[in-house]
Amino acid sequence: MPLVVVGISVLVLLFLMTRLKLNGLVALLLVAVGVALVQGIPSAEIGDVLGEGVGDQIGDTLLVIGLGAMLGRVMGDSGAAQRIASRLIGAFGPRYVQVAMVITAMLIGVTMFYEVAFVIIVPVAFTIVRVTRKNLLWVGLPMSIALSTMHSFLPPHPGPTAVAATFHASVGHTLLYGLFFAVPIGAGIALVWPRLPFIRRMDPTIPQGLVTEKVFEDDEMPGMGWSLFVSLVPIVLIAGAAVADMSVSDDKNPVLHAVDFIGSPPIALLLTLCLAMWAFGPRIGRSLEEVSASCVSAAKSMAMILLVIGAGGAYKGVLVEGGIADYIKDFTDGWNISPIILAWLIAAILRIALGSATVAVVTAAGVVAPLVAGNGVHPELMVLAVSCGSIAFSHVNDPGFWMFKEYFNLSVLDAIKARTTYTTVLAILGLGGVLAVEHALDALAI
């Protein structure tokens, strides 16, 4: 049974990494090969499947994470990140720094991918931790939870936007309905989770090389204007492209093409990095050699993180190639329950088995799409149902899990305790939010 294979592979991976202390890259690749053999993938093709899995994952994240890390280190070494962190602390106070992180993450996360927004905001979180001496998860976990909520629940993110077309749903209405429950649920969990006893017992350190150890005096830091301007440039470019895509229907519009070009995450981050290298380099008396050294330091620190994320993609790749998605599709065929609950369940099962939120939402949508016609269910709610289900139970077969683990310098078990739990609760409460919106719409006869 394919689901048993998935379960055993997860247990083996945990054993290799927790008991044998095997490196995450090696452990993931060994387990991926084992799953490929058990699932009947021809041995001659396993290498290609692993390579494609790594390539698909790294292809999506390498430039974003690499450029984001360099940008964060340049801002950190110049004092710009500390300037922003100090202003946030001054505005909200050390007591409410979590509220500041949640608000920032939600505003940025509405239109930006989790990975992109994460690498832009995390240097500020690291700096706040270093300045205030607070626990890393106390500051960073609310940010991650808020970003996960925005990315997984709402368009224009890839999963919800892709299935909106499948269900012939309005992207605008899906976003409007989703905001009603995504914001309170995401903010609530973001503020509660760091206070749970099992989270408070964790005290990870900031990964070396991703943030400067120097504490700047006020006159050593760039002004708030430049610091904030540079940090907002990628947000404005990427968000602007997302809004333009939603607003302009003419695919041949040359202005839209130009906006899409400069608003693609790699290009936006590259342009911002070039701006930062000047603004926090020669403009304030730092040589380009010093700025380049900051970039090199960040790249070295990211090497193992990227390798582990890529290996997570290889593991996910063999699960997909092994036909587990097709098995789950056949297994759930004919279940006689509410279409909204069925959509959520199928997406959640696929997420647990495969790790890929995108595969989960697209496959689940394909299974339940025929149920929408003629049953009176709002297609926008079906989009939200599969989107909420796709965030459930992020664990070792999810490359995003490894990004979370490595950036917050956690053990595998601690990452499961922190991320797997919050993603599962988000998914369950999200389903409740969808059902509540359905009840409200029915009551209003919309």
Secondary structure, DSSP 8 states (H G I E B T S, - for coil): -HHHHHHHHHHHHHIIIIIS---HHHHHHHHHHHHHHHTT--HHHHHHHHHHHHHHHHHHHHHHHHHHHHHHHHHHHHTHHHHHHHHHHHHH-GGGHHHHHHHHHHHHHTTS-HHHHHHHHHHHHHHHHHHH---HHHHHHHHHHHHHHHHHHSTTSHHHHHHHHHTT--HHHHHHHHHHHHHHHHHHHHHHGGGSHHHHT------TTSS------GGGS--HHHHHHHHHHHHHHHHHHHHHHHH---TT-HHHHHHHHHHSHHHHHHHHHHHHHHHTTGGGT--HHHHHHHHHHHHHHHHHHHHHHHHHHHHHHHHHHTTHHHHHHHHTTT--S-HHHHHHHHHHHHHHHH--HHHHHHHHHHHHHHHHTTT---HHHHHHHHHHHTTTT--TT-HHHHHHHHHTT--HHHHIIIIIHHHHHHHHHHHHHHHHHHHHHHHHT-
